[in-house]
């Protein structure tokens, strides 16, 4: 694990990379005619905001000399990265579809991976500031901010990525929670809602990548929640040959599991 001296060096780089990338994204967000939208080989969109966020993150994380595995970086073969003990796992703009729609539901995800497990992470919404290590520590507050169970349990789902299988899992959950409320939310901010205690469950049954989950999964686990693969309910694995995640399920700390 990281010692305090290393934390005090890396945490400002991590934190400021995320918030400054967020600021770069918001500069583009204000000018829709400048989005410069194109489609990548995996059929997902990319904009100039994704590219600017990636370059901003490289500027802040490059001095750490720790390799960066980013959605918008060059493709790295498994043979090149399989023996990395420490690396940054980055999604410069998570929720590009929501960014294009203009609904403000997008984030910057950065996780520091040690032996293929996340040990430090940031999920950032829009911001325009820079912080020292002392300022970061002083502004911390313990999660969850909502500690009591909701009158009606809440399950988060993607706003733009749904499937018949998702509907099946939701209906299965309704058997034990007939008053279940469904909350639509874009990007990895769903993990933050879980960690804050604002929602209780989250299912994902469409394609995601490792950089979509590593940062949020750590934040959730630190407050006692968990993220498990579907349908086998195992921990997600990182730095695999194929960077695509399995389907997964998350629950907040106070909620029981829902294995059938």
Beta strands, then each sheet from edge to edge (+ up, - down):
strand 1: 38-39
strand 2: 45-46
strand 3: 68-70
strand 4: 86-94
strand 5: 107-114
strand 6: 117-124
strand 7: 154-158
strand 8: 181-185
strand 9: 201-204
strand 10: 226-230
strand 11: 247-251
sheet 1: 1+ 2-
sheet 2: 3+ 4+ 5- 6+
sheet 3: 8+ 7+ 9+ 11- 10+
end
